């Protein structure tokens, strides 16, 4: 994965930097996919990942890799 995560951490203090927005920006730079590790680092819990999968916002494409939909 490209090393773009550090830029997102710096922006987390802004009001628009909620975890889902951070993930959207990351996915936009990574061909629409993110790693489970990145989701956890963005502040999304394991249960939060499962909820987003159930809602169709995250689509598993490989173990530990999700397309953001």
Secondary structure, 3 states (H helix, E strand, C coil): CCCCHHHHHHCCCCCCCCHHHHHHHHHHHCCCEEEHHHHHHCCCCHHHHHHHHHHCCEEEEECCEEEEC
